Amino acid sequence: MAHDVLAPPAADRGTTPEAPVRRVGRATPYLFLVPYFLLFATFVLAPAIYGLWVSLHDWDYLLPGKPFVGLANYQALFDSGSAVFEEFWQSMQATGIFTVASVPLLVVIPLGLALMLNRAFPGRTFFRAVYFAPYVLGVAVIGVLWRFLLDPNLGAVNALLGLVGLPDASPWTTGLPWAWISLVAVTVWWTIGFNAVIYLAGLQDIPRELYEAARIDGGGKWAEFRHVTLPGLRPVLTFIVINTILASSNMFGQALLITQGAPGNETRTAIMYIAQKGLREYNMGVAAAMSYLLTLALLLVSVITFRLLRDRDAS
């Protein structure tokens, strides 16, 4: 006995039934942001607000009383007669010197490395790893290592200079401008690989067809670099410049471990002085005010840098 089989309608043959679309509320995207926002609020937003509150008080955390002083801590930073005026602005000057000296090197040299490492040659992967390797070391390792290497009396650097007939008594950690040369050179050696890797990723995103078109038009290597490479790297360049400015302006470990602020306080950066006032002298109110003034300065520099380097076509 034959069994009748009900065939599906012609319109449904050979098709897969679609899953019903679930409609969600307007709050659903924000619910996905809640975990991140909780972390951000706990570890960034709340400490920032608390730090602003501390900056408005005469805050010695060893004493029970913390009187409200309003903007007095900020005013002291601009009052030439205050106890913190001269030393704070000297530390800001030191921060500026290091930033101006290190940022151009950390922007230009990694770009040259990335251009070389972007070419095909034997051992390219090995050299990429070699240039990036120092960046994985912590600042404590870098600082202690170079503190011994650059020691004016027992350091290996002066010993090697003496072997090749060069002056071997340079005060790399105790005199000027040698201390600045040491700090900048160590920082460039340490962090150059990070910027080079970022540049390298940006170079690999530039379409090869643009270079071919430039060659067809008769452009040389400089024309390719100027009209293809640099425009293609503009977003990456903006990120690297701003990130490098912020990192250099917050330099702390290298100066603390290598020069210890010497000679005198010439290489004591703003972060070092803020840490001294807040953690050694227990004046957290003034230290917090310094931190916010430094933050505002870096924010202003970052905005100016972004506006100078942003894509003109997107404005």
FENGI-V841074 format. One record per helix or strand of 2 or more residues. SS is the DSSP state (H for helix, E for strand). FROM is the first residue (numbers start at 1). LEN is the number of residues. If there is no record, write none. Layout:
# FENGI-V841074
ss & from & len
SS & FROM & LEN
SS & FROM & LEN
This chain:
# FENGI-V841074
ss & from & len
H & 10 & 3
H & 28 & 27
H & 72 & 5
H & 85 & 33
H & 124 & 13
H & 139 & 11
H & 156 & 8
H & 178 & 27
H & 208 & 9
H & 221 & 12
H & 234 & 16
H & 253 & 7
H & 270 & 11
H & 284 & 26
H & 312 & 3
